[in-house]
């Protein structure tokens, strides 16, 4: 008897949650819109794949210049002066 009451309680809770979910989907969509929990993806920024690849190549070239400059600085030598030692 006790397990039957537990099962009925769980099924009731699930039915209420499903009803609330359905109500939110219906009430939250404008007229004529498709009822779907998944929203449509919209790309922002660069449009086509070729344009994205050109942008990536340009960013890689800029990164390469930056790394080259950093390598030159390291090869020239870096001096480090420690004014105070941290306490242990």
N, C-alpha and C positions, 0 to 999 in steps of 0.2 A: 504494500500500500504506500509506504513512504517513498519508494523509488518512482512510483507512478505520479505522485504529487510533484516530485522533483522534476521529472521529465515534462510534465504539463507546465510547470513554472518556466523552465528553460525555453520550451517551445513558444510560450506566450511572450517572453522577452524578445526572442528572435522575430516573432511576427510584428511586434511593436517597432523594433528597430528597422525592419524592412519597410514598414508603412511610412516611418519618418523619412527614410532614405528616398523612397519613391516620391513623397510629397516635396522634399527639397529639390529633387531633379525636375519635377513638373513646375513648381512655383518659381524656380530660379532660372528657367529658360524663357526667352522671349517668344512670342508667337511665331510659328513657322520654323523654329530652330529644331535641330535634331537632338533627341534626348540621348546624350552620351556623357559618361563621366570623364572621357578623355577630351581635352581641348585640342584644337587644331594648332599645329606648330607653325610659327612664323619666324622666318629668318630675319635677322637684323644685320645691317652692315653690308658687306660685299655680297652681290647677288649670285653670279654664276660660279661654277667650279673653276673655270679657267682664271677668272679674276682672283679667286681665293688663292690659287696656286701662284700667281704672279705676286700677290701680296706676301705670301710665305717666303718666296725667293728673295724679295726685297728685304724682308726682316732678317733672313739668314745672312744676307750680304752685310747688313748693318752690324749684326752680331759678330760676324767674322772680323770686321774692321776693329770692333771693340776688343775682341780677344787678341788680335795682333798687337794692338797698342799696349795691352796689358802684358803680353809676353815680352815686348821690348823693354818695358819698365822693369820687369823682373830680371831680365838678362843684364841690364845696366847695374843692377845691384840695389838692394833695399837695406837701409840702415834702420835699426830699431833702438830707441833710447828708452830705457825703463827708469822713470823718476822715482817711483816708490814701489816696493814689493808688496803684494797683498799678504795679509796675515793669514796664517794657516789655522 
